[in-house]
Amino acid sequence: MLANSLTVIANWLIDAIHFIIGGALEILPDSPFLAMNNNIAWDGFGRYLGYFFDIPTMTLHFSLFVTAIGSYYVVRAILRWLKAIQ
């Protein structure tokens, strides 16, 4: 009887946590990069790897991240050349 009551309470707590986390995740927006066109062909092993990992989206996010970092360094170099920053 006590074990049954503890099981019911544990299940209720797990359901409450699931509800709260699910609600918090519903507030978050979808990725803005999913609408971008990604023309990479994933033949062979890439298709099987893509079953577990979203490789095209990961590649797209990484390339945008590297572009942002590269842009920062280019602007920084130009500003140093113009002696706007040290």
MOSUL-V112352 format. One record per residue. RES is the residue in one letter. OMEGA is omega in whole degrees, -180 to 180 (none if undefined). Layout:
{{RES;OMEGA} {RES;OMEGA}}
This chain:
{{M;179} {L;179} {A;179} {N;179} {S;179} {L;178} {T;179} {V;180} {I;179} {A;178} {N;179} {W;178} {L;179} {I;177} {D;179} {A;178} {I;178} {H;179} {F;-178} {I;-180} {I;178} {G;177} {G;179} {A;180} {L;178} {E;180} {I;-177} {L;179} {P;173} {D;180} {S;179} {P;-177} {F;-178} {L;-179} {A;-180} {M;-179} {N;179} {N;-172} {N;179} {I;178} {A;-178} {W;180} {D;174} {G;-175} {F;-179} {G;178} {R;-180} {Y;176} {L;178} {G;176} {Y;-179} {F;-178} {F;179} {D;-173} {I;-179} {P;179} {T;177} {M;178} {T;179} {L;180} {H;-180} {F;-180} {S;176} {L;177} {F;180} {V;177} {T;179} {A;179} {I;178} {G;178} {S;178} {Y;-179} {Y;177} {V;179} {V;179} {R;180} {A;179} {I;179} {L;175} {R;179} {W;179} {L;180} {K;177} {A;176} {I;-179} {Q;none}}
